[in-house]
Protein backbone atom coordinates (compact mmCIF):
# COMPACT_ATOMS: atom_id res chain seq x y z
CA UNK A 1 0.00 0.00 0.00
CA UNK A 2 2.81 2.39 0.90
CA UNK A 3 4.59 1.51 -2.34
CA UNK A 4 1.44 2.32 -4.33
CA UNK A 5 1.09 5.65 -2.57
CA UNK A 6 4.69 6.53 -3.44
CA UNK A 7 4.01 5.80 -7.11
CA UNK A 8 0.91 7.99 -7.05
CA UNK A 9 2.80 10.84 -5.40
CA UNK A 10 5.62 10.52 -7.95
CA UNK A 11 3.12 10.64 -10.83
CA UNK A 12 1.43 13.72 -9.36
CA UNK A 13 4.81 15.41 -8.98
CA UNK A 14 5.66 14.72 -12.63
CA UNK A 15 2.30 16.08 -13.81
CA UNK A 16 2.73 19.19 -11.65
CA UNK A 17 6.22 19.79 -13.05
CA UNK A 18 4.92 19.45 -16.60
CA UNK A 19 2.13 21.92 -15.87
CA UNK A 20 4.52 24.44 -14.37
CA UNK A 21 6.97 24.15 -17.30
CA UNK A 22 4.25 24.79 -19.92
CA UNK A 23 4.25 28.57 -19.65
CA UNK A 24 2.03 30.89 -21.65
CA UNK A 25 4.12 32.87 -24.12
CA UNK A 26 3.81 36.66 -24.03
CA UNK A 27 1.64 37.79 -26.96
CA UNK A 28 4.00 40.71 -27.58
CA UNK A 29 6.76 38.21 -28.25
CA UNK A 30 4.45 36.22 -30.53
CA UNK A 31 3.66 39.44 -32.40
CA UNK A 32 7.38 39.92 -32.91
CA UNK A 33 7.64 36.42 -34.37
CA UNK A 34 4.81 36.92 -36.86
CA UNK A 35 5.71 40.48 -37.86
CA UNK A 36 6.66 40.88 -41.53
CA UNK A 37 8.71 39.63 -43.10
CA UNK A 38 7.61 36.32 -41.54
CA UNK A 39 10.78 34.32 -42.14
CA UNK A 40 11.29 32.38 -38.91
CA UNK A 41 11.66 28.60 -38.95
CA UNK A 42 11.59 25.92 -36.26
CA UNK A 43 15.39 26.14 -36.14
CA UNK A 44 15.62 29.94 -36.33
CA UNK A 45 13.51 31.65 -33.67
CA UNK A 46 14.56 35.02 -32.16
CA UNK A 47 15.66 34.76 -28.55
CA UNK A 48 13.46 36.09 -25.79
CA UNK A 49 14.30 37.34 -22.32
CA UNK A 50 12.43 34.42 -20.76
CA UNK A 51 13.88 31.76 -23.11
CA UNK A 52 10.59 30.33 -24.37
CA UNK A 53 10.82 26.87 -25.88
CA UNK A 54 9.40 25.91 -29.26
CA UNK A 55 6.78 23.74 -27.56
CA UNK A 56 5.63 26.69 -25.45
CA UNK A 57 5.37 28.92 -28.53
CA UNK A 58 3.37 26.29 -30.40
CA UNK A 59 1.00 25.51 -27.51
CA UNK A 60 0.22 29.18 -26.81
CA UNK A 61 -0.28 29.89 -30.52
CA UNK A 62 -2.60 26.89 -30.86
CA UNK A 63 -4.73 28.15 -27.98
CA UNK A 64 -4.97 31.64 -29.50
CA UNK A 65 -5.71 30.24 -32.95
CA UNK A 66 -8.42 28.01 -31.46
CA UNK A 67 -9.98 31.12 -29.91
CA UNK A 68 -10.48 32.56 -33.39
CA UNK A 69 -7.30 34.61 -33.83
CA UNK A 70 -6.22 33.19 -37.20
CA UNK A 71 -3.06 35.32 -37.34
CA UNK A 72 -1.52 32.81 -34.95
CA UNK A 73 -2.55 30.09 -37.36
CA UNK A 74 -0.32 31.83 -39.90
CA UNK A 75 2.55 31.66 -37.43
CA UNK A 76 1.92 27.96 -36.77
CA UNK A 77 1.89 27.14 -40.48
CA UNK A 78 5.18 28.97 -40.85
CA UNK A 79 6.51 26.79 -38.00
CA UNK A 80 5.28 23.66 -39.86
CA UNK A 81 2.80 22.70 -37.18
CA UNK A 82 1.17 19.66 -38.83
CA UNK A 83 -2.29 19.90 -37.14
CA UNK A 84 -2.62 23.58 -38.09
CA UNK A 85 -1.51 22.94 -41.68
CA UNK A 86 -4.10 20.18 -41.98
CA UNK A 87 -6.80 22.33 -40.37
CA UNK A 88 -6.48 25.30 -42.73
CA UNK A 89 -5.72 23.24 -45.85
CA UNK A 90 -8.92 21.20 -45.32
CA UNK A 91 -10.97 24.35 -44.68
CA UNK A 92 -9.66 25.87 -47.88
CA UNK A 93 -10.19 22.78 -50.05
CA UNK A 94 -13.60 21.91 -48.57
CA UNK A 95 -14.85 25.43 -49.35
CA UNK A 96 -13.35 25.43 -52.88
CA UNK A 97 -11.14 28.31 -51.83
CA UNK A 98 -14.02 30.48 -50.60
CA UNK A 99 -13.32 30.27 -46.84
CA UNK A 100 -12.13 33.82 -46.16
CA UNK A 101 -10.41 32.99 -42.85
CA UNK A 102 -8.50 30.08 -44.39
CA UNK A 103 -7.48 32.29 -47.34
CA UNK A 104 -6.14 35.03 -45.09
CA UNK A 105 -4.34 32.65 -42.73
CA UNK A 106 -2.60 30.76 -45.54
CA UNK A 107 -1.71 33.96 -47.42
CA UNK A 108 -0.24 35.44 -44.22
CA UNK A 109 1.90 32.39 -43.46
CA UNK A 110 4.58 33.07 -46.11
CA UNK A 111 4.88 29.27 -46.11
CA UNK A 112 5.82 27.82 -49.54
CA UNK A 113 4.82 24.31 -48.42
CA UNK A 114 1.20 25.47 -48.41
CA UNK A 115 1.17 25.71 -52.22
CA UNK A 116 0.99 21.92 -52.57
CA UNK A 117 -1.92 21.92 -50.09
CA UNK A 118 -4.13 24.21 -52.22
CA UNK A 119 -3.00 23.54 -55.80
CA UNK A 120 -5.80 21.04 -56.45
CA UNK A 121 -8.38 23.85 -56.22
CA UNK A 122 -6.58 25.66 -59.04
CA UNK A 123 -6.27 22.50 -61.15
CA UNK A 124 -9.92 21.48 -60.84
CA UNK A 125 -11.55 24.91 -61.12
CA UNK A 126 -13.28 26.58 -64.04
CA UNK A 127 -11.98 29.68 -65.87
CA UNK A 128 -12.86 33.08 -64.49
CA UNK A 129 -16.12 34.16 -66.12
CA UNK A 130 -18.65 35.12 -63.43
CA UNK A 131 -20.24 38.53 -64.02
CA UNK A 132 -21.70 40.53 -61.13
CA UNK A 133 -23.52 43.60 -62.42
CA UNK A 134 -22.07 45.78 -65.18
CA UNK A 135 -18.52 46.32 -63.97
CA UNK A 136 -17.71 43.90 -61.15
CA UNK A 137 -16.45 40.37 -61.66
CA UNK A 138 -15.76 37.53 -59.25
CA UNK A 139 -12.59 35.49 -59.55
CA UNK A 140 -14.14 32.34 -58.11
CA UNK A 141 -12.19 29.34 -56.72
CA UNK A 142 -9.68 29.14 -59.56
CA UNK A 143 -8.89 32.86 -59.70
CA UNK A 144 -8.74 33.22 -55.92
CA UNK A 145 -6.33 30.28 -55.66
CA UNK A 146 -4.17 31.76 -58.41
CA UNK A 147 -3.90 34.99 -56.40
CA UNK A 148 -3.15 33.02 -53.21
CA UNK A 149 -0.36 30.98 -54.83
CA UNK A 150 1.13 34.07 -56.46
CA UNK A 151 1.16 35.85 -53.09
CA UNK A 152 3.00 32.91 -51.50
CA UNK A 153 5.53 33.02 -54.34
CA UNK A 154 6.00 36.74 -53.70
CA UNK A 155 6.43 36.58 -49.91
CA UNK A 156 8.04 33.23 -49.03
CA UNK A 157 11.73 33.84 -48.27
CA UNK A 158 12.74 30.35 -49.49
CA UNK A 159 12.14 31.18 -53.15
CA UNK A 160 14.84 32.73 -55.39
CA UNK A 161 14.69 36.49 -55.84
CA UNK A 162 13.75 36.22 -59.51
CA UNK A 163 10.71 34.10 -58.61
CA UNK A 164 9.60 36.56 -55.92
CA UNK A 165 10.09 39.52 -58.25
CA UNK A 166 8.03 37.83 -60.98
CA UNK A 167 5.21 37.11 -58.53
CA UNK A 168 5.15 40.68 -57.17
CA UNK A 169 4.70 42.00 -60.71
CA UNK A 170 1.90 39.50 -61.50
CA UNK A 171 -0.39 39.97 -58.51
CA UNK A 172 -2.88 41.65 -60.83
CA UNK A 173 -6.50 41.16 -59.78
CA UNK A 174 -8.12 42.89 -62.76
CA UNK A 175 -9.21 41.96 -66.28
CA UNK A 176 -10.91 38.58 -66.74
CA UNK A 177 -8.87 37.63 -69.80
CA UNK A 178 -5.63 38.31 -67.96
CA UNK A 179 -6.79 36.21 -65.00
CA UNK A 180 -7.37 33.17 -67.20
CA UNK A 181 -3.96 33.62 -68.80
CA UNK A 182 -2.28 33.77 -65.38
CA UNK A 183 -4.21 30.68 -64.26
CA UNK A 184 -2.76 28.72 -67.19
CA UNK A 185 0.71 30.10 -66.45
CA UNK A 186 0.56 28.86 -62.84
CA UNK A 187 -0.83 25.47 -63.91
CA UNK A 188 2.09 24.96 -66.30
CA UNK A 189 4.51 26.30 -63.70
CA UNK A 190 3.27 23.69 -61.19
CA UNK A 191 3.79 20.88 -63.72
CA UNK A 192 7.39 22.00 -64.24
CA UNK A 193 8.24 22.61 -60.57
CA UNK A 194 6.09 20.10 -58.68
CA UNK A 195 9.02 17.81 -57.88
CA UNK A 196 11.00 20.69 -56.34
CA UNK A 197 8.01 21.87 -54.29
CA UNK A 198 7.17 18.37 -53.02
CA UNK A 199 10.80 17.85 -52.00
CA UNK A 200 10.92 21.38 -50.47
CA UNK A 201 13.85 22.28 -52.72
CA UNK A 202 12.46 25.78 -53.01
CA UNK A 203 15.78 27.30 -54.09
CA UNK A 204 15.52 25.29 -57.35
CA UNK A 205 12.04 26.55 -58.25
CA UNK A 206 12.00 28.32 -61.62
CA UNK A 207 10.25 31.48 -62.75
CA UNK A 208 6.85 30.81 -64.37
CA UNK A 209 6.87 31.05 -68.15
CA UNK A 210 4.97 34.03 -69.52
CA UNK A 211 3.89 32.00 -72.56
CA UNK A 212 2.42 28.71 -71.36
CA UNK A 213 2.15 25.94 -73.97
CA UNK A 214 -1.64 25.76 -73.61
CA UNK A 215 -2.11 29.36 -74.76
CA UNK A 216 -2.10 30.43 -78.45
CA UNK A 217 0.92 32.48 -79.57
CA UNK A 218 0.60 36.22 -79.66
CA UNK A 219 1.37 36.27 -83.43
CA UNK A 220 -0.19 33.56 -85.65
CA UNK A 221 2.09 31.65 -87.99
CA UNK A 222 0.29 33.18 -90.99
CA UNK A 223 1.46 36.63 -89.95
CA UNK A 224 5.05 35.47 -89.69
CA UNK A 225 4.88 34.06 -93.26
CA UNK A 226 3.28 37.17 -94.77
CA UNK A 227 5.41 39.08 -97.34
CA UNK A 228 7.10 42.23 -96.06
CA UNK A 229 5.37 45.52 -96.75
CA UNK A 230 6.89 48.09 -99.10
CA UNK A 231 8.75 50.74 -97.13
CA UNK A 232 7.78 54.34 -97.89
CA UNK A 233 10.95 56.49 -98.20
CA UNK A 234 9.19 59.35 -96.40
CA UNK A 235 7.06 57.63 -93.80
CA UNK A 236 4.76 59.59 -91.57
CA UNK A 237 5.56 59.64 -87.86
CA UNK A 238 3.87 56.74 -86.06
CA UNK A 239 0.61 57.51 -84.32
CA UNK A 240 0.66 57.34 -80.51
CA UNK A 241 -0.69 54.04 -79.11
CA UNK A 242 -4.33 54.12 -77.96
CA UNK A 243 -4.85 54.40 -74.18
CA UNK A 244 -5.36 51.12 -72.35
CA UNK A 245 -8.95 50.47 -71.31
CA UNK A 246 -9.71 51.06 -67.67
CA UNK A 247 -9.73 47.61 -65.99
CA UNK A 248 -12.81 46.57 -64.13
CA UNK A 249 -12.67 46.19 -60.33
CA UNK A 250 -12.85 42.69 -58.95
CA UNK A 251 -14.94 41.50 -56.05
CA UNK A 252 -13.11 38.60 -54.43
CA UNK A 253 -12.32 37.50 -50.89
CA UNK A 254 -8.68 36.54 -51.47
CA UNK A 255 -8.00 39.32 -53.96
CA UNK A 256 -9.39 41.84 -51.48
CA UNK A 257 -7.18 40.56 -48.67
CA UNK A 258 -3.87 40.62 -50.56
CA UNK A 259 -2.62 44.15 -51.33
CA UNK A 260 -1.32 45.04 -54.76
CA UNK A 261 2.32 46.25 -54.64
CA UNK A 262 2.38 50.04 -54.65
CA UNK A 263 3.83 51.71 -57.71
CA UNK A 264 6.56 54.30 -57.29
CA UNK A 265 5.33 57.91 -57.68
CA UNK A 266 6.43 59.79 -60.78
CA UNK A 267 9.42 62.09 -60.17
CA UNK A 268 8.55 65.77 -59.71
CA UNK A 269 9.45 68.20 -62.53
CA UNK A 270 12.70 69.98 -61.80
CA UNK A 271 13.21 73.66 -62.70
CA UNK A 272 16.02 74.22 -65.20
CA UNK A 273 18.66 76.47 -63.52
CA UNK A 274 19.81 77.89 -66.93
CA UNK A 275 16.81 80.22 -67.10
CA UNK A 276 17.65 81.63 -63.68
CA UNK A 277 21.20 82.46 -64.86
CA UNK A 278 19.94 84.10 -68.10
CA UNK A 279 17.48 86.21 -66.11
CA UNK A 280 20.18 87.39 -63.71
CA UNK A 281 22.46 88.36 -66.60
CA UNK A 282 19.67 90.41 -68.23
CA UNK A 283 18.98 92.20 -64.93
CA UNK A 284 22.69 92.97 -64.48
CA UNK A 285 23.00 94.37 -68.03
CA UNK A 286 19.94 96.54 -67.49
CA UNK A 287 21.37 97.91 -64.24
CA UNK A 288 24.66 98.86 -65.97
CA UNK A 289 22.78 100.57 -68.81
CA UNK A 290 20.66 102.64 -66.42
CA UNK A 291 23.72 103.60 -64.36
CA UNK A 292 25.51 104.91 -67.44
CA UNK A 293 22.51 107.02 -68.42
CA UNK A 294 22.24 108.61 -64.99
CA UNK A 295 25.97 109.29 -64.49
CA UNK A 296 26.85 112.80 -65.88
CA UNK A 297 29.52 113.02 -68.52
CA UNK A 298 32.80 114.68 -67.52
C-alpha positions as CSV (number, residue, x, y, z in Angstrom):
1,X,0.0,0.0,0.0
2,X,2.8,2.4,0.9
3,X,4.6,1.5,-2.3
4,X,1.4,2.3,-4.3
5,X,1.1,5.6,-2.6
6,X,4.7,6.5,-3.4
7,X,4.0,5.8,-7.1
8,X,0.9,8.0,-7.0
9,X,2.8,10.8,-5.4
10,X,5.6,10.5,-8.0
11,X,3.1,10.6,-10.8
12,X,1.4,13.7,-9.4
13,X,4.8,15.4,-9.0
14,X,5.7,14.7,-12.6
15,X,2.3,16.1,-13.8
16,X,2.7,19.2,-11.7
17,X,6.2,19.8,-13.0
18,X,4.9,19.5,-16.6
19,X,2.1,21.9,-15.9
20,X,4.5,24.4,-14.4
21,X,7.0,24.2,-17.3
22,X,4.2,24.8,-19.9
23,X,4.2,28.6,-19.7
24,X,2.0,30.9,-21.7
25,X,4.1,32.9,-24.1
26,X,3.8,36.7,-24.0
27,X,1.6,37.8,-27.0
28,X,4.0,40.7,-27.6
29,X,6.8,38.2,-28.2
30,X,4.5,36.2,-30.5
31,X,3.7,39.4,-32.4
32,X,7.4,39.9,-32.9
33,X,7.6,36.4,-34.4
34,X,4.8,36.9,-36.9
35,X,5.7,40.5,-37.9
36,X,6.7,40.9,-41.5
37,X,8.7,39.6,-43.1
38,X,7.6,36.3,-41.5
39,X,10.8,34.3,-42.1
40,X,11.3,32.4,-38.9
41,X,11.7,28.6,-39.0
42,X,11.6,25.9,-36.3
43,X,15.4,26.1,-36.1
44,X,15.6,29.9,-36.3
45,X,13.5,31.7,-33.7
46,X,14.6,35.0,-32.2
47,X,15.7,34.8,-28.5
48,X,13.5,36.1,-25.8
49,X,14.3,37.3,-22.3
50,X,12.4,34.4,-20.8
51,X,13.9,31.8,-23.1
52,X,10.6,30.3,-24.4
53,X,10.8,26.9,-25.9
54,X,9.4,25.9,-29.3
55,X,6.8,23.7,-27.6
56,X,5.6,26.7,-25.5
57,X,5.4,28.9,-28.5
58,X,3.4,26.3,-30.4
59,X,1.0,25.5,-27.5
60,X,0.2,29.2,-26.8
61,X,-0.3,29.9,-30.5
62,X,-2.6,26.9,-30.9
63,X,-4.7,28.2,-28.0
64,X,-5.0,31.6,-29.5
65,X,-5.7,30.2,-32.9
66,X,-8.4,28.0,-31.5
67,X,-10.0,31.1,-29.9
68,X,-10.5,32.6,-33.4
69,X,-7.3,34.6,-33.8
70,X,-6.2,33.2,-37.2
71,X,-3.1,35.3,-37.3
72,X,-1.5,32.8,-34.9
73,X,-2.6,30.1,-37.4
74,X,-0.3,31.8,-39.9
75,X,2.6,31.7,-37.4
76,X,1.9,28.0,-36.8
77,X,1.9,27.1,-40.5
78,X,5.2,29.0,-40.8
79,X,6.5,26.8,-38.0
80,X,5.3,23.7,-39.9
81,X,2.8,22.7,-37.2
82,X,1.2,19.7,-38.8
83,X,-2.3,19.9,-37.1
84,X,-2.6,23.6,-38.1
85,X,-1.5,22.9,-41.7
86,X,-4.1,20.2,-42.0
87,X,-6.8,22.3,-40.4
88,X,-6.5,25.3,-42.7
89,X,-5.7,23.2,-45.8
90,X,-8.9,21.2,-45.3
91,X,-11.0,24.4,-44.7
92,X,-9.7,25.9,-47.9
93,X,-10.2,22.8,-50.0
94,X,-13.6,21.9,-48.6
95,X,-14.9,25.4,-49.3
96,X,-13.3,25.4,-52.9
97,X,-11.1,28.3,-51.8
98,X,-14.0,30.5,-50.6
99,X,-13.3,30.3,-46.8
100,X,-12.1,33.8,-46.2
101,X,-10.4,33.0,-42.9
102,X,-8.5,30.1,-44.4
103,X,-7.5,32.3,-47.3
104,X,-6.1,35.0,-45.1
105,X,-4.3,32.6,-42.7
106,X,-2.6,30.8,-45.5
107,X,-1.7,34.0,-47.4
108,X,-0.2,35.4,-44.2
109,X,1.9,32.4,-43.5
110,X,4.6,33.1,-46.1
111,X,4.9,29.3,-46.1
112,X,5.8,27.8,-49.5
113,X,4.8,24.3,-48.4
114,X,1.2,25.5,-48.4
115,X,1.2,25.7,-52.2
116,X,1.0,21.9,-52.6
117,X,-1.9,21.9,-50.1
118,X,-4.1,24.2,-52.2
119,X,-3.0,23.5,-55.8
120,X,-5.8,21.0,-56.4
121,X,-8.4,23.8,-56.2
122,X,-6.6,25.7,-59.0
123,X,-6.3,22.5,-61.1
124,X,-9.9,21.5,-60.8
125,X,-11.5,24.9,-61.1
126,X,-13.3,26.6,-64.0
127,X,-12.0,29.7,-65.9
128,X,-12.9,33.1,-64.5
129,X,-16.1,34.2,-66.1
130,X,-18.7,35.1,-63.4
131,X,-20.2,38.5,-64.0
132,X,-21.7,40.5,-61.1
133,X,-23.5,43.6,-62.4
134,X,-22.1,45.8,-65.2
135,X,-18.5,46.3,-64.0
136,X,-17.7,43.9,-61.1
137,X,-16.5,40.4,-61.7
138,X,-15.8,37.5,-59.2
139,X,-12.6,35.5,-59.5
140,X,-14.1,32.3,-58.1
141,X,-12.2,29.3,-56.7
142,X,-9.7,29.1,-59.6
143,X,-8.9,32.9,-59.7
144,X,-8.7,33.2,-55.9
145,X,-6.3,30.3,-55.7
146,X,-4.2,31.8,-58.4
147,X,-3.9,35.0,-56.4
148,X,-3.1,33.0,-53.2
149,X,-0.4,31.0,-54.8
150,X,1.1,34.1,-56.5
151,X,1.2,35.8,-53.1
152,X,3.0,32.9,-51.5
153,X,5.5,33.0,-54.3
154,X,6.0,36.7,-53.7
155,X,6.4,36.6,-49.9
156,X,8.0,33.2,-49.0
157,X,11.7,33.8,-48.3
158,X,12.7,30.4,-49.5
159,X,12.1,31.2,-53.2
160,X,14.8,32.7,-55.4
161,X,14.7,36.5,-55.8
162,X,13.8,36.2,-59.5
163,X,10.7,34.1,-58.6
164,X,9.6,36.6,-55.9
165,X,10.1,39.5,-58.2
166,X,8.0,37.8,-61.0
167,X,5.2,37.1,-58.5
168,X,5.2,40.7,-57.2
169,X,4.7,42.0,-60.7
170,X,1.9,39.5,-61.5
171,X,-0.4,40.0,-58.5
172,X,-2.9,41.6,-60.8
173,X,-6.5,41.2,-59.8
174,X,-8.1,42.9,-62.8
175,X,-9.2,42.0,-66.3
176,X,-10.9,38.6,-66.7
177,X,-8.9,37.6,-69.8
178,X,-5.6,38.3,-68.0
179,X,-6.8,36.2,-65.0
180,X,-7.4,33.2,-67.2
181,X,-4.0,33.6,-68.8
182,X,-2.3,33.8,-65.4
183,X,-4.2,30.7,-64.3
184,X,-2.8,28.7,-67.2
185,X,0.7,30.1,-66.5
186,X,0.6,28.9,-62.8
187,X,-0.8,25.5,-63.9
188,X,2.1,25.0,-66.3
189,X,4.5,26.3,-63.7
190,X,3.3,23.7,-61.2
191,X,3.8,20.9,-63.7
192,X,7.4,22.0,-64.2
193,X,8.2,22.6,-60.6
194,X,6.1,20.1,-58.7
195,X,9.0,17.8,-57.9
196,X,11.0,20.7,-56.3
197,X,8.0,21.9,-54.3
198,X,7.2,18.4,-53.0
199,X,10.8,17.9,-52.0
200,X,10.9,21.4,-50.5
201,X,13.8,22.3,-52.7
202,X,12.5,25.8,-53.0
203,X,15.8,27.3,-54.1
204,X,15.5,25.3,-57.3
205,X,12.0,26.5,-58.2
206,X,12.0,28.3,-61.6
207,X,10.3,31.5,-62.8
208,X,6.8,30.8,-64.4
209,X,6.9,31.0,-68.1
210,X,5.0,34.0,-69.5
211,X,3.9,32.0,-72.6
212,X,2.4,28.7,-71.4
213,X,2.2,25.9,-74.0
214,X,-1.6,25.8,-73.6
215,X,-2.1,29.4,-74.8
216,X,-2.1,30.4,-78.5
217,X,0.9,32.5,-79.6
218,X,0.6,36.2,-79.7
219,X,1.4,36.3,-83.4
220,X,-0.2,33.6,-85.6
221,X,2.1,31.7,-88.0
222,X,0.3,33.2,-91.0
223,X,1.5,36.6,-89.9
224,X,5.1,35.5,-89.7
225,X,4.9,34.1,-93.3
226,X,3.3,37.2,-94.8
227,X,5.4,39.1,-97.3
228,X,7.1,42.2,-96.1
229,X,5.4,45.5,-96.8
230,X,6.9,48.1,-99.1
231,X,8.8,50.7,-97.1
232,X,7.8,54.3,-97.9
233,X,10.9,56.5,-98.2
234,X,9.2,59.4,-96.4
235,X,7.1,57.6,-93.8
236,X,4.8,59.6,-91.6
237,X,5.6,59.6,-87.9
238,X,3.9,56.7,-86.1
239,X,0.6,57.5,-84.3
240,X,0.7,57.3,-80.5
241,X,-0.7,54.0,-79.1
242,X,-4.3,54.1,-78.0
243,X,-4.8,54.4,-74.2
244,X,-5.4,51.1,-72.3
245,X,-8.9,50.5,-71.3
246,X,-9.7,51.1,-67.7
247,X,-9.7,47.6,-66.0
248,X,-12.8,46.6,-64.1
249,X,-12.7,46.2,-60.3
250,X,-12.9,42.7,-58.9
251,X,-14.9,41.5,-56.0
252,X,-13.1,38.6,-54.4
253,X,-12.3,37.5,-50.9
254,X,-8.7,36.5,-51.5
255,X,-8.0,39.3,-54.0
256,X,-9.4,41.8,-51.5
257,X,-7.2,40.6,-48.7
258,X,-3.9,40.6,-50.6
259,X,-2.6,44.1,-51.3
260,X,-1.3,45.0,-54.8
261,X,2.3,46.2,-54.6
262,X,2.4,50.0,-54.7
263,X,3.8,51.7,-57.7
264,X,6.6,54.3,-57.3
265,X,5.3,57.9,-57.7
266,X,6.4,59.8,-60.8
267,X,9.4,62.1,-60.2
268,X,8.6,65.8,-59.7
269,X,9.5,68.2,-62.5
270,X,12.7,70.0,-61.8
271,X,13.2,73.7,-62.7
272,X,16.0,74.2,-65.2
273,X,18.7,76.5,-63.5
274,X,19.8,77.9,-66.9
275,X,16.8,80.2,-67.1
276,X,17.7,81.6,-63.7
277,X,21.2,82.5,-64.9
278,X,19.9,84.1,-68.1
279,X,17.5,86.2,-66.1
280,X,20.2,87.4,-63.7
281,X,22.5,88.4,-66.6
282,X,19.7,90.4,-68.2
283,X,19.0,92.2,-64.9
284,X,22.7,93.0,-64.5
285,X,23.0,94.4,-68.0
286,X,19.9,96.5,-67.5
287,X,21.4,97.9,-64.2
288,X,24.7,98.9,-66.0
289,X,22.8,100.6,-68.8
290,X,20.7,102.6,-66.4
291,X,23.7,103.6,-64.4
292,X,25.5,104.9,-67.4
293,X,22.5,107.0,-68.4
294,X,22.2,108.6,-65.0
295,X,26.0,109.3,-64.5
296,X,26.8,112.8,-65.9
297,X,29.5,113.0,-68.5
298,X,32.8,114.7,-67.5
